[in-house]
């Protein structure tokens, strides 16, 4: 299940200011998911008519992404308090 992990520029701007510990946890969780398909994963509702989005839980943070057979495109990294109003 080897896939490329792609971060958009807005996601990179969200990722960079996170603490070193949180960045490491996000990175490790993504790599574990890519390698094994395991993680606290949930398909997001409310995305009808658009590509399926998923969220991967990492402590107090959520990684929102779209996946295809070749890549995982991270669309957002949000703190759990931000919610999903943007969907």
Backbone as JSON Lines, residues from 0, in Angstrom:
{"i":0,"aa":"X","n":[0.83,-1.19,0.0],"ca":[0.0,0.0,0.0],"c":[0.87,1.25,0.0]}
{"i":1,"aa":"X","n":[2.01,1.24,-0.66],"ca":[2.88,2.41,-0.69],"c":[2.27,3.5,-1.56]}
{"i":2,"aa":"X","n":[2.04,4.64,-0.97],"ca":[1.48,5.8,-1.66],"c":[2.32,7.01,-1.32]}
{"i":3,"aa":"X","n":[2.33,7.96,-2.24],"ca":[2.99,9.24,-1.96],"c":[2.07,10.08,-1.09]}
{"i":4,"aa":"X","n":[2.64,10.83,-0.17],"ca":[1.88,11.74,0.67],"c":[2.19,13.16,0.2]}
{"i":5,"aa":"X","n":[1.14,13.88,-0.21],"ca":[1.31,15.22,-0.74],"c":[0.63,16.24,0.18]}
{"i":6,"aa":"X","n":[1.37,17.28,0.53],"ca":[0.82,18.37,1.33],"c":[0.71,19.61,0.45]}
{"i":7,"aa":"X","n":[-0.46,20.21,0.41],"ca":[-0.62,21.44,-0.35],"c":[0.1,22.58,0.38]}
{"i":8,"aa":"X","n":[0.3,23.7,-0.3],"ca":[0.95,24.85,0.34],"c":[0.2,25.34,1.58]}
{"i":9,"aa":"X","n":[-1.15,25.46,1.53],"ca":[-1.86,25.87,2.75],"c":[-1.68,24.88,3.9]}
{"i":10,"aa":"X","n":[-1.63,23.59,3.59],"ca":[-1.43,22.58,4.63],"c":[-0.02,22.7,5.21]}
{"i":11,"aa":"X","n":[0.96,22.93,4.35],"ca":[2.34,23.09,4.8],"c":[2.45,24.29,5.75]}
{"i":12,"aa":"X","n":[1.71,25.36,5.45],"ca":[1.73,26.55,6.31],"c":[1.07,26.27,7.66]}
{"i":13,"aa":"X","n":[0.15,25.33,7.7],"ca":[-0.47,24.92,8.96],"c":[0.45,23.98,9.72]}
{"i":14,"aa":"X","n":[1.15,23.12,9.01],"ca":[2.02,22.11,9.6],"c":[3.28,22.72,10.22]}
{"i":15,"aa":"X","n":[3.91,23.64,9.51],"ca":[5.19,24.19,9.95],"c":[5.17,24.82,11.35]}
{"i":16,"aa":"X","n":[4.15,25.6,11.73],"ca":[4.18,26.2,13.07],"c":[3.82,25.27,14.22]}
{"i":17,"aa":"X","n":[3.38,24.04,13.93],"ca":[3.07,23.1,15.0],"c":[4.34,22.79,15.8]}
{"i":18,"aa":"X","n":[4.15,22.39,17.04],"ca":[5.31,22.06,17.86],"c":[6.03,20.86,17.25]}
{"i":19,"aa":"X","n":[7.28,20.72,17.58],"ca":[8.09,19.61,17.07],"c":[7.45,18.27,17.39]}
{"i":20,"aa":"X","n":[6.92,18.14,18.6],"ca":[6.29,16.9,19.04],"c":[5.05,16.58,18.19]}
{"i":21,"aa":"X","n":[4.22,17.57,17.97],"ca":[2.99,17.36,17.19],"c":[3.33,17.04,15.74]}
{"i":22,"aa":"X","n":[4.3,17.76,15.17],"ca":[4.72,17.47,13.79],"c":[5.21,16.04,13.67]}
{"i":23,"aa":"X","n":[5.98,15.59,14.64],"ca":[6.5,14.22,14.62],"c":[5.36,13.21,14.69]}
{"i":24,"aa":"X","n":[4.38,13.46,15.55],"ca":[3.24,12.54,15.66],"c":[2.42,12.51,14.38]}
{"i":25,"aa":"X","n":[2.2,13.67,13.77],"ca":[1.46,13.74,12.51],"c":[2.2,12.95,11.44]}
{"i":26,"aa":"X","n":[3.49,13.18,11.34],"ca":[4.32,12.49,10.33],"c":[4.3,10.97,10.55]}
{"i":27,"aa":"X","n":[4.52,10.55,11.79],"ca":[4.54,9.12,12.1],"c":[3.19,8.46,11.81]}
{"i":28,"aa":"X","n":[2.11,9.15,12.15],"ca":[0.78,8.6,11.92],"c":[0.51,8.45,10.43]}
{"i":29,"aa":"X","n":[0.88,9.46,9.64],"ca":[0.71,9.38,8.2],"c":[1.53,8.24,7.6]}
{"i":30,"aa":"X","n":[2.78,8.13,8.02],"ca":[3.63,7.07,7.49],"c":[3.12,5.69,7.88]}
{"i":31,"aa":"X","n":[2.64,5.54,9.1],"ca":[2.06,4.27,9.55],"c":[0.83,3.92,8.72]}
{"i":32,"aa":"X","n":[-0.01,4.92,8.46],"ca":[-1.21,4.68,7.66],"c":[-0.84,4.27,6.24]}
{"i":33,"aa":"X","n":[0.12,4.96,5.64],"ca":[0.55,4.63,4.28],"c":[1.11,3.21,4.22]}
{"i":34,"aa":"X","n":[1.9,2.84,5.22],"ca":[2.55,1.53,5.22],"c":[1.58,0.38,5.51]}
{"i":35,"aa":"X","n":[0.65,0.61,6.43],"ca":[-0.18,-0.52,6.9],"c":[-1.67,-0.34,6.69]}
{"i":36,"aa":"X","n":[-2.12,0.88,6.46],"ca":[-3.55,1.14,6.35],"c":[-4.24,1.23,7.7]}
{"i":37,"aa":"X","n":[-3.45,1.21,8.77],"ca":[-4.02,1.27,10.12],"c":[-4.0,2.69,10.65]}
{"i":38,"aa":"X","n":[-4.99,2.97,11.48],"ca":[-5.09,4.27,12.14],"c":[-6.54,4.54,12.49]}
{"i":39,"aa":"X","n":[-6.76,5.58,13.25],"ca":[-8.12,5.98,13.62],"c":[-8.7,6.75,12.45]}
{"i":40,"aa":"X","n":[-9.26,6.03,11.5],"ca":[-9.71,6.58,10.22],"c":[-11.23,6.62,10.17]}
{"i":41,"aa":"X","n":[-11.75,7.68,9.57],"ca":[-13.19,7.8,9.4],"c":[-13.47,8.53,8.09]}
{"i":42,"aa":"X","n":[-14.45,8.02,7.35],"ca":[-14.88,8.71,6.13],"c":[-15.77,9.87,6.55]}
{"i":43,"aa":"X","n":[-15.53,11.04,5.99],"ca":[-16.31,12.22,6.35],"c":[-17.6,12.27,5.56]}
{"i":44,"aa":"X","n":[-18.65,12.61,6.23],"ca":[-19.94,12.78,5.57],"c":[-20.05,14.2,5.05]}
{"i":45,"aa":"X","n":[-21.01,14.42,4.16],"ca":[-21.22,15.76,3.64],"c":[-20.33,16.09,2.47]}
{"i":46,"aa":"X","n":[-19.72,15.09,1.88],"ca":[-18.84,15.35,0.74],"c":[-19.44,14.82,-0.55]}
{"i":47,"aa":"X","n":[-20.75,14.65,-0.59],"ca":[-21.41,14.15,-1.81],"c":[-21.17,15.11,-2.96]}
{"i":48,"aa":"X","n":[-20.96,14.53,-4.11],"ca":[-20.7,15.34,-5.29],"c":[-19.26,15.75,-5.42]}
{"i":49,"aa":"X","n":[-18.47,15.5,-4.39],"ca":[-17.04,15.78,-4.41],"c":[-16.32,14.47,-4.12]}
{"i":50,"aa":"X","n":[-15.0,14.51,-4.23],"ca":[-14.26,13.29,-3.91],"c":[-14.41,12.96,-2.44]}
{"i":51,"aa":"X","n":[-14.28,11.69,-2.11],"ca":[-14.39,11.26,-0.72],"c":[-13.23,11.83,0.08]}
{"i":52,"aa":"X","n":[-13.55,12.34,1.25],"ca":[-12.54,12.82,2.18],"c":[-12.55,11.93,3.4]}
{"i":53,"aa":"X","n":[-11.39,11.77,4.0],"ca":[-11.24,10.96,5.2],"c":[-10.53,11.78,6.25]}
{"i":54,"aa":"X","n":[-10.71,11.39,7.51],"ca":[-9.95,12.05,8.57],"c":[-9.2,10.98,9.35]}
{"i":55,"aa":"X","n":[-7.99,11.33,9.71],"ca":[-7.13,10.48,10.5],"c":[-6.85,11.22,11.79]}
{"i":56,"aa":"X","n":[-7.18,10.61,12.92],"ca":[-7.04,11.28,14.2],"c":[-5.62,11.1,14.73]}
{"i":57,"aa":"X","n":[-5.05,12.23,15.2],"ca":[-3.71,12.23,15.79],"c":[-3.82,13.07,17.07]}
{"i":58,"aa":"X","n":[-4.16,12.44,18.18],"ca":[-4.33,13.18,19.43],"c":[-5.4,14.24,19.27]}
{"i":59,"aa":"X","n":[-5.05,15.5,19.5],"ca":[-5.99,16.61,19.38],"c":[-6.08,17.16,17.96]}
{"i":60,"aa":"X","n":[-5.38,16.56,17.03],"ca":[-5.36,17.04,15.65],"c":[-6.02,16.03,14.72]}
{"i":61,"aa":"X","n":[-6.53,16.56,13.61],"ca":[-7.16,15.73,12.59],"c":[-6.49,16.02,11.25]}
{"i":62,"aa":"X","n":[-6.15,14.98,10.54],"ca":[-5.59,15.09,9.2],"c":[-6.71,14.75,8.24]}
{"i":63,"aa":"X","n":[-7.09,15.69,7.4],"ca":[-8.14,15.47,6.42],"c":[-7.47,15.26,5.07]}
{"i":64,"aa":"X","n":[-7.87,14.19,4.37],"ca":[-7.19,13.88,3.12],"c":[-8.11,13.16,2.14]}
{"i":65,"aa":"X","n":[-7.71,13.18,0.89],"ca":[-8.33,12.38,-0.16],"c":[-7.3,11.33,-0.55]}
{"i":66,"aa":"X","n":[-7.78,10.17,-0.92],"ca":[-6.83,9.13,-1.28],"c":[-7.17,8.53,-2.63]}
{"i":67,"aa":"X","n":[-6.13,8.1,-3.28],"ca":[-6.24,7.39,-4.55],"c":[-5.25,6.23,-4.47]}
{"i":68,"aa":"X","n":[-5.25,5.36,-5.45],"ca":[-4.33,4.22,-5.39],"c":[-2.86,4.62,-5.32]}
{"i":69,"aa":"X","n":[-2.51,5.79,-5.82],"ca":[-1.1,6.19,-5.87],"c":[-0.69,7.25,-4.86]}
{"i":70,"aa":"X","n":[-1.67,7.98,-4.31],"ca":[-1.28,9.08,-3.43],"c":[-2.33,9.38,-2.37]}
{"i":71,"aa":"X","n":[-1.86,10.07,-1.35],"ca":[-2.71,10.64,-0.32],"c":[-2.48,12.14,-0.37]}
{"i":72,"aa":"X","n":[-3.55,12.89,-0.66],"ca":[-3.44,14.34,-0.74],"c":[-4.05,14.94,0.51]}
{"i":73,"aa":"X","n":[-3.2,15.45,1.39],"ca":[-3.66,16.06,2.63],"c":[-4.22,17.42,2.3]}
{"i":74,"aa":"X","n":[-5.5,17.64,2.69],"ca":[-6.17,18.89,2.37],"c":[-6.23,19.83,3.57]}
{"i":75,"aa":"X","n":[-6.17,19.27,4.76],"ca":[-6.2,20.1,5.97],"c":[-5.56,19.35,7.14]}
{"i":76,"aa":"X","n":[-4.96,20.11,8.03],"ca":[-4.57,19.63,9.35],"c":[-5.22,20.6,10.31]}
{"i":77,"aa":"X","n":[-6.16,20.11,11.11],"ca":[-6.92,21.0,11.98],"c":[-6.87,20.49,13.42]}
{"i":78,"aa":"X","n":[-6.99,21.43,14.34],"ca":[-7.15,21.08,15.74],"c":[-8.59,20.63,15.91]}
{"i":79,"aa":"X","n":[-8.82,19.69,16.79],"ca":[-10.17,19.14,16.95],"c":[-11.21,20.2,17.31]}
{"i":80,"aa":"X","n":[-10.79,21.31,17.92],"ca":[-11.73,22.36,18.3],"c":[-12.24,23.16,17.09]}
{"i":81,"aa":"X","n":[-11.55,23.07,15.95],"ca":[-11.96,23.82,14.77],"c":[-13.19,23.25,14.11]}
{"i":82,"aa":"X","n":[-13.43,21.97,14.23],"ca":[-14.61,21.35,13.65],"c":[-14.55,21.25,12.14]}
{"i":83,"aa":"X","n":[-15.66,20.85,11.57],"ca":[-15.72,20.56,10.14],"c":[-16.74,21.46,9.43]}
{"i":84,"aa":"X","n":[-16.93,22.68,9.93],"ca":[-17.91,23.6,9.34],"c":[-17.58,23.93,7.89]}
{"i":85,"aa":"X","n":[-16.34,23.81,7.5],"ca":[-15.9,24.17,6.16],"c":[-16.34,23.16,5.1]}
{"i":86,"aa":"X","n":[-16.85,22.0,5.54],"ca":[-17.25,20.96,4.57],"c":[-18.39,21.42,3.71]}
